[in-house]
Amino acid sequence: MNLPAALPDEFFVKVTPGAARTEVVAWADGVLRVRLHASPRDGMANRALLELLSEHTGILRSAFCIVRGLKSRLKRVRKGKS
């Protein structure tokens, strides 16, 4: 599954941490669903999410910011300047 070509500047991500593998599952109704192998402890899943977004978009990891939901499975992510 690939991300849409025109990823919005802000979007929601539904995260499933502790999965068997890291992958993008779906993009529907403005929500990106991903599975992350990383556990949710100590922010490891949040870092893995930003790395996954960077790999799939070709944009630097530092350009993505989680603006809401640091300790939740539903996160709001901003692309670009924060």
Secondary structure per residue as TSV (DSSP state, phi and psi in degrees):
chain	resnum	aa	ss	phi	psi
A	1	M	-	360.0	129.9
A	2	N	-	-107.0	155.9
A	3	L	-	-75.1	156.9
A	4	P	-	-63.6	150.8
A	5	A	S	-62.0	-39.3
A	6	A	S	-107.2	79.9
A	7	L	-	-69.9	128.2
A	8	P	-	-64.2	162.6
A	9	D	S	-67.2	-31.4
A	10	E	E	-132.4	137.8
A	11	F	E	-155.8	163.2
A	12	F	E	-96.8	146.8
A	13	V	E	-129.7	126.3
A	14	K	E	-98.0	116.6
A	15	V	E	-106.6	136.5
A	16	T	E	-115.8	98.3
A	17	P	E	-79.6	161.3
A	18	G	T	72.9	22.5
A	19	A	-	-77.3	167.1
A	20	A	S	-64.6	-32.5
A	21	R	S	-149.8	161.9
A	22	T	-	-91.3	125.4
A	23	E	E	-161.9	155.9
A	24	V	E	-86.5	127.4
A	25	V	E	-95.0	-51.8
A	26	A	E	-160.7	158.4
A	27	W	E	-127.2	110.6
A	28	A	E	-147.0	137.2
A	29	D	T	53.9	36.9
A	30	G	T	76.6	9.8
A	31	V	E	-119.5	127.3
A	32	L	E	-92.3	128.1
A	33	R	E	-106.2	127.5
A	34	V	E	-133.0	153.2
A	35	R	E	-113.3	134.8
A	36	L	E	-123.2	132.1
A	37	H	S	-68.7	-29.7
A	38	A	S	-64.5	147.6
A	39	S	-	-82.3	159.9
A	40	P	S	-78.9	6.7
A	41	R	G	-79.7	139.6
A	42	D	G	55.5	29.6
A	43	G	G	74.1	11.5
A	44	M	H	-63.6	-38.3
A	45	A	H	-68.3	-36.6
A	46	N	H	-63.9	-43.2
A	47	R	H	-64.6	-40.4
A	48	A	H	-64.4	-36.9
A	49	L	H	-62.8	-47.2
A	50	L	H	-63.5	-36.9
A	51	E	H	-65.6	-42.2
A	52	L	H	-62.5	-44.8
A	53	L	H	-61.7	-39.8
A	54	S	H	-63.5	-44.7
A	55	E	H	-63.0	-40.1
A	56	H	H	-80.2	-22.0
A	57	T	H	-105.7	-20.0
A	58	G	-	78.6	11.5
A	59	I	S	-99.8	144.5
A	60	L	-	-56.2	143.6
A	61	R	G	-59.3	-35.2
A	62	S	G	-68.2	-12.5
A	63	A	G	-81.6	-12.4
A	64	F	E	-100.8	144.2
A	65	C	E	-141.7	132.3
A	66	I	E	-84.8	111.0
A	67	V	E	-93.5	-17.3
A	68	R	E	-154.3	141.2
A	69	G	-	94.7	30.9
A	70	L	T	-57.9	-31.4
A	71	K	T	-113.4	21.6
A	72	S	S	-123.7	160.0
A	73	R	S	-77.4	-24.7
A	74	L	E	-98.4	116.5
A	75	K	E	-119.9	149.9
A	76	R	E	-108.0	122.9
A	77	V	E	-115.8	138.4
A	78	R	E	-111.9	136.2
A	79	K	E	-105.9	135.6
A	80	G	S	100.0	-154.7
A	81	K	-	-66.4	138.6
A	82	S	-	-99.5	360.0
